[in-house]
Amino acid sequence: MERARGMLMRWQVWKQRVTTALYRLFQGRYGGDQLTVVLLIASMLCFLAARFTRLPWLMLLYYVGMFWGIWRMFSRNFAARSRENQRMLSLVHKGRAQGRMLRNRFRDRKDFRYLKCPACGQHLRVPKGKGKIEVTCRSCRAAFIRKV
């Protein structure tokens, strides 16, 4: 019993030392963010694919992705890493918005038609089968005539 308690104490001391060392190591560093997580996961997927397919270029992608992700974590340039992350997040947001739009178009394909405003580019949903109608854009109030 006493031996188990001693091992537990040593484990807790060791864990505290490692935690403190990691805290000191990352102090003043950028650390991990969404882009870093994506890079590390993608590189691990490249590693698994390289192991099964034995393609050397996938292994190269693994090394590049891991190096880039770790380099970003240890970087001290907060502004540049934050801009990179925001750029990636905006691309993901645009992709999700387009996917949502395509899903809605497919869901509404029998009853509605989607038009684009010629003035501002806003997407507008109008009922199908009404013939020639005048459509007014909600955002810029431009009116145009289309057959639906």
Secondary structure by P-SEA (a helix, b strand, c coil): caaaaaaaaaaaaaaaaaaaaaaaaacccccccaaaaaaaaaaaaaaaaaaaaccaaaaaaaaaaaaaaaaaaaccaaaaaaaaaaaaaaaaaaaaaaaaaaaaaaaacccbbbbbccccbbbbbbbccccbbbbbbcccbbbbbbcc
